[in-house]
């Protein structure tokens, strides 16, 4: 049985994906009674308010809690996690060494999923110690494949992964939000500006997904002395590249700070 400690948005996205993949044995602990009722009704899963009940009944335990709550959660369940349990953490910044020091199992996998998992288009990056058997890794990989794409990387890359794909949807959403605002300011209705900006984002993403390099796509759209060139010149003058570098660095540094629990 797959158990979730925490029943928030990311846990819900994963439950949705797992259910659609055909698996039925899911249990979730969640402190809020209304949230438990919602998850039971919507996804037909078992729920509880007791985190230890998840540990007792599930062989795969997914820690879907905020990094700031990890001390409390691992302190509560630590004595109940035996070495036959697989523990998966999706909390930003929380390291494998921290988790292994708090839990009585070496079967620990750290994962950074992202919000597009809500529409089963997520990007999840897995890190684990070499002691994880292929069978166990495969079980966890299948869970995250149900909500999008999966990549496996050494843990040393997880802070930049957190910044790039974990926080990335918020950065991209801000860019689209400001495009919409600019369209409205120029006279478009919110509906029209939103559809133009969002469909442009979707279409561009599909072109990039097809294998077209970003710089090639940019060159295709840009004519010398044209409208795109005029806009790109402003990006250059305002130091757009430096801003993006600073944003990713700040998010990665915060991930490192959250992980300083050992």
Secondary structure, 3 states (H helix, E strand, C coil): CEEEECCCHHHHHHHHHHHHCCCCCEEEECCCHHHHHHHHHHHCCEEECCHHHHHHHCCEEEECCCHHHHHHHHHHHHHHCCCCCEEEECCCCCCHHHHHHHCCCCCEEEEECCHHHHHCCEEEEEEECCCCCHHHHHHHHHHHHCCEEEEECCHHHHHHHHHHHHCHHHHHHHHHHHHHHHHHHCCCCHHHHHHHHHHHHHHHHHHHHCCCCHHHHHHHHCCCCCHHHHHHHHHHHCCHHHHHHHHHHHHHHHHHHHCCCC
